[in-house]
Amino acid sequence: MNIYAKKGAKVRYTGDGGYVSELEHANKYLKMGDIYTISYIDVGDWYTNVYLEEIPNQDFNSAHFDDVVESDNLLIKPPLLIADIGNVTSWDEWLVKIDTKLEEAGYQKSTQSNRNCDFCYWKSFKNEKEKIYQIGILFYYLRNNKNHDPNADRIDFMYECMISNSDRIDMTVFKNIYLTEFEGMSETFYKSMLQYCR
């Protein structure tokens, strides 16, 4: 965030950055993804404290926040996954765009519950002769949990790479990275595990 932002500027709590103890303190008062109003900022040599209008008498590490520009209020903050999705204003719009991009890339949608996901996409990768591994993208539609958490209006996902052989050899990654990065990671994983495939 801009540590020289003026009083009244808006910031979004990211839920990370800073030390663990600072995050524990922040999580007592703030909800990840919520927008807050700056009361004032105390800029130090090594550390900057942020004071918020909504939470008087408490300071927070500036590393916990992102700036909010006015247009951000209309946009959701989807995970990376596909680089050229662009700005979207709802999860439904994002899902339509993701579905199109994944199908164009050769992924097929499945509603079969894998690891308790809401839906997933799979693609097989082959050598000249046979299928050698599959990549899956498992989606978790957290807004279905609004009865338990009113702020759960988001979608998370995780990647999975399963090597096609008689043994179960797979890699699961729950990290906000682009699909192209995970595809490269999966190819490296497959090559490194070849000696163990029967």
C-alpha positions in Angstrom: 0.0 0.0 0.0 1.0 3.6 -0.4 2.4 4.5 3.1 1.8 8.2 2.3 -1.9 7.8 1.6 -4.2 10.6 3.0 -6.8 10.3 5.7 -10.0 8.8 4.1 -8.1 6.6 1.6 -9.4 3.1 1.3 -7.3 -0.1 1.8 -8.1 -3.8 1.6 -6.9 -6.2 4.3 -5.0 -9.0 2.5 -4.4 -11.3 5.5 -0.7 -11.6 4.9 2.6 -9.7 5.1 4.4 -8.8 8.3 5.2 -11.0 11.2 3.0 -13.9 12.5 2.2 -12.1 15.7 1.1 -9.0 13.7 -1.2 -11.1 11.6 -2.7 -12.7 14.6 -3.4 -9.3 16.1 -4.8 -8.0 12.8 -7.0 -11.1 12.4 -8.7 -10.4 15.7 -10.1 -7.1 14.3 -10.0 -7.4 10.5 -11.6 -9.7 7.9 -9.5 -10.7 4.9 -10.7 -8.9 1.7 -12.7 -6.3 3.6 -12.1 -2.6 2.8 -11.2 -0.1 5.5 -10.7 3.7 5.8 -7.4 5.2 6.8 -7.5 7.4 9.9 -3.8 8.2 9.8 -0.4 6.6 9.1 2.7 6.7 11.2 5.7 6.2 8.9 8.8 5.1 10.7 12.3 4.2 9.4 11.7 0.5 9.4 8.1 0.1 10.1 4.8 1.8 9.2 1.7 1.7 11.4 -1.7 2.2 9.9 -4.7 3.4 12.0 -8.2 2.7 10.7 -11.4 4.7 11.3 -13.4 1.5 11.7 -11.0 0.1 14.4 -10.0 3.0 16.8 -7.0 2.8 19.1 -5.4 -0.2 17.2 -2.4 0.0 14.9 -1.7 -2.5 12.1 1.4 -3.1 9.9 1.1 -1.4 6.5 2.2 -4.7 4.9 -1.2 -6.2 5.6 -3.0 -3.9 3.1 -3.4 -3.1 -0.6 -4.6 0.2 -1.9 -8.2 0.4 -3.2 -8.9 2.5 -6.2 -12.5 3.6 -6.8 -13.0 1.2 -9.7 -11.8 -1.7 -7.4 -15.1 -1.4 -5.5 -16.9 -2.8 -8.5 -14.5 -5.6 -9.2 -14.0 -9.0 -7.6 -10.4 -10.2 -6.9 -10.3 -13.6 -8.6 -7.3 -16.0 -8.3 -4.6 -15.8 -11.1 -5.3 -19.1 -13.0 -5.6 -17.6 -16.5 -3.6 -14.4 -17.3 -5.9 -12.7 -19.9 -9.3 -12.9 -18.2 -9.5 -9.1 -17.6 -11.7 -7.3 -15.1 -14.9 -9.0 -13.9 -17.6 -7.7 -11.6 -19.0 -11.1 -10.4 -17.9 -14.6 -9.8 -20.5 -15.9 -12.3 -18.9 -13.7 -15.0 -15.5 -15.0 -14.0 -16.6 -18.6 -14.2 -18.0 -18.2 -17.7 -14.7 -16.7 -18.9 -12.7 -19.4 -17.1 -14.8 -22.1 -18.6 -14.3 -20.8 -22.1 -10.5 -20.4 -21.7 -10.0 -23.8 -20.1 -12.1 -25.5 -22.9 -10.0 -23.7 -25.5 -6.9 -25.1 -23.8 -8.2 -28.6 -24.0 -9.5 -29.0 -20.4 -12.8 -30.9 -19.9 -15.2 -30.0 -17.1 -16.3 -32.6 -14.6 -18.8 -32.4 -11.7 -17.4 -35.6 -10.2 -16.4 -34.8 -6.6 -12.6 -35.0 -6.3 -11.3 -34.1 -2.9 -14.6 -32.6 -2.0 -14.4 -30.0 -4.8 -17.5 -28.4 -6.3 -16.4 -29.0 -9.9 -13.1 -29.6 -11.7 -11.4 -29.6 -15.1 -9.0 -32.3 -16.4 -6.7 -32.6 -19.3 -4.6 -35.6 -20.3 -1.0 -35.2 -21.6 0.4 -37.8 -23.9 3.7 -38.9 -25.4 3.7 -40.5 -28.9 2.2 -43.7 -27.6 0.0 -43.2 -24.6 -1.4 -40.9 -21.8 1.5 -40.1 -19.4 -0.2 -37.8 -16.9 -3.3 -35.7 -16.2 -3.7 -32.2 -14.8 -6.7 -31.3 -12.8 -8.0 -27.9 -11.5 -10.3 -28.4 -8.5 -12.6 -25.6 -7.7 -14.1 -24.8 -4.3 -17.0 -22.5 -4.4 -16.8 -20.9 -0.9 -19.8 -18.7 -1.4 -21.9 -21.9 -0.9 -20.8 -21.6 2.8 -22.4 -18.2 3.3 -24.6 -19.6 6.0 -21.5 -20.2 8.1 -19.4 -17.3 6.9 -21.2 -14.2 5.4 -17.9 -13.0 3.9 -17.2 -16.3 2.1 -18.0 -14.9 -1.4 -15.1 -16.2 -3.3 -13.8 -19.2 -5.2 -10.5 -21.0 -4.5 -8.9 -23.8 -6.5 -6.0 -26.2 -6.3 -4.0 -28.0 -9.0 -3.3 -31.7 -9.2 -1.0 -33.7 -11.4 -1.5 -37.4 -11.6 1.0 -39.7 -13.3 -0.7 -42.4 -15.4 0.7 -45.7 -14.2 -0.2 -48.6 -12.0 0.9 -46.8 -8.8 -0.6 -43.7 -7.4 1.9 -40.9 -7.9 0.6 -37.4 -7.8 1.3 -33.8 -6.9 -1.1 -31.3 -5.4 -0.5 -27.6 -5.2 -2.7 -25.1 -3.5 -1.0 -21.9 -4.6 -2.3 -18.8 -6.5 -0.2 -19.3 -9.6 -1.1 -19.3 -13.3 -2.1 -22.5 -15.1 0.8 -22.2 -17.5 3.2 -22.3 -14.5 1.6 -25.4 -13.1 1.7 -27.1 -16.5 5.5 -26.5 -16.5 5.8 -27.7 -13.0 3.8 -30.9 -13.9 6.1 -31.7 -16.8 9.1 -31.4 -14.5 7.4 -33.5 -11.9 6.6 -36.2 -14.4 10.2 -36.3 -15.7 11.6 -36.5 -12.2 9.3 -39.3 -11.2 9.8 -41.5 -14.3 12.3 -43.7 -12.5 9.6 -44.6 -9.9 6.9 -45.5 -12.5 6.3 -49.1 -13.2 
